[in-house]
């Protein structure tokens, strides 16, 4: 999973600012952040964003997903009125966070013992 997310982020970054200013990039970056956050937290990573940490601890992953869907819908709704530089900055930051999350998750997976990696019942 980490490699896939990193490949998506790299492709988005390499394709230039026009790609990062797109509505598609909003969806990809927000989705990558959700997936990598939940994956890393599931592997016992510490969430450093205090708002996300609170949301996850108090209401669980579903609330976090709902909040990110809300943010994505708002960004898409206001997209025509947002300056492209702002969209680029938000998408770049969000994809960078997703890439960091993916690296943390990959590192935590490498540190797990072989017995912990086996599915239950095996």
GUMILO-909619 format. One line per field, with one value per residue (C-alpha): residue number from 1; residue in three letters; x negated, y negated, z negated. Coordinates in steps of 0.02 Angstrom, whole numbers. Layout:
BEGIN
pos (NUM	...) .
code (Ala	...) .
east (X	...) .
north (Y	...) .
up (Z	...) .
//
This chain:
BEGIN
pos (1	2	3	4	5	6	7	8	9	10	11	12	13	14	15	16	17	18	19	20	21	22	23	24	25	26	27	28	29	30	31	32	33	34	35	36	37	38	39	40	41	42	43	44	45	46	47	48	49	50	51	52	53	54	55	56	57	58	59	60	61	62	63	64	65	66	67	68	69	70	71	72	73	74	75	76	77	78	79	80	81	82	83	84	85	86	87	88	89	90	91	92	93	94	95	96	97	98	99	100	101	102	103	104	105	106	107	108	109	110	111	112	113	114	115	116	117	118	119	120	121	122) .
code (Unk	Unk	Unk	Unk	Unk	Unk	Unk	Unk	Unk	Unk	Unk	Unk	Unk	Unk	Unk	Unk	Unk	Unk	Unk	Unk	Unk	Unk	Unk	Unk	Unk	Unk	Unk	Unk	Unk	Unk	Unk	Unk	Unk	Unk	Unk	Unk	Unk	Unk	Unk	Unk	Unk	Unk	Unk	Unk	Unk	Unk	Unk	Unk	Unk	Unk	Unk	Unk	Unk	Unk	Unk	Unk	Unk	Unk	Unk	Unk	Unk	Unk	Unk	Unk	Unk	Unk	Unk	Unk	Unk	Unk	Unk	Unk	Unk	Unk	Unk	Unk	Unk	Unk	Unk	Unk	Unk	Unk	Unk	Unk	Unk	Unk	Unk	Unk	Unk	Unk	Unk	Unk	Unk	Unk	Unk	Unk	Unk	Unk	Unk	Unk	Unk	Unk	Unk	Unk	Unk	Unk	Unk	Unk	Unk	Unk	Unk	Unk	Unk	Unk	Unk	Unk	Unk	Unk	Unk	Unk	Unk	Unk) .
east (0	-139	-220	-56	-24	-203	-188	-26	-101	-258	-158	-53	-206	-300	-154	-167	-63	84	113	103	229	359	517	450	297	411	496	334	238	382	412	228	220	369	303	126	180	294	164	26	137	194	9	0	-76	-45	69	-18	128	218	387	375	308	457	580	508	503	675	775	670	613	787	795	624	678	839	742	622	768	842	680	667	846	818	658	745	896	790	659	713	690	526	361	263	111	214	276	97	36	176	156	-33	-28	106	13	-150	-63	3	-173	-241	-102	-143	-326	-283	-166	-297	-426	-306	-268	-454	-475	-336	-393	-353	-223	-129	-116	-22	167	266	285	123) .
north (0	-121	-100	-133	-293	-352	-316	-415	-561	-558	-552	-698	-799	-759	-805	-986	-1118	-1098	-922	-981	-1118	-995	-930	-754	-796	-854	-684	-585	-679	-678	-492	-451	-546	-449	-280	-307	-385	-241	-114	-191	-216	-34	13	-90	-247	-404	-532	-701	-810	-845	-869	-706	-616	-678	-630	-455	-426	-497	-440	-313	-295	-319	-495	-534	-469	-571	-728	-703	-672	-835	-928	-853	-899	-1078	-1095	-1028	-1141	-1298	-1242	-1363	-1510	-1456	-1526	-1390	-1428	-1387	-1224	-1178	-1216	-1117	-968	-972	-976	-841	-726	-758	-707	-551	-508	-531	-422	-289	-292	-278	-133	-44	-66	3	152	188	184	310	484	623	698	532	521	686	673	738	926	962) .
up (0	-45	126	214	117	142	329	339	244	351	511	454	405	565	677	622	541	660	594	413	451	515	434	460	355	214	212	232	98	-28	3	-12	-178	-247	-191	-251	-416	-459	-404	-508	-661	-645	-655	-817	-745	-846	-764	-779	-723	-887	-804	-708	-862	-964	-826	-811	-999	-1037	-887	-791	-611	-538	-607	-535	-364	-375	-419	-273	-155	-218	-187	-13	30	-31	70	225	198	181	307	445	325	246	309	397	288	133	210	257	81	-3	113	102	-88	-98	21	-73	-235	-149	-88	-264	-334	-205	-254	-439	-403	-298	-435	-566	-454	-436	-625	-658	-701	-574	-692	-703	-513	-498	-481	-632	-634	-539) .
//
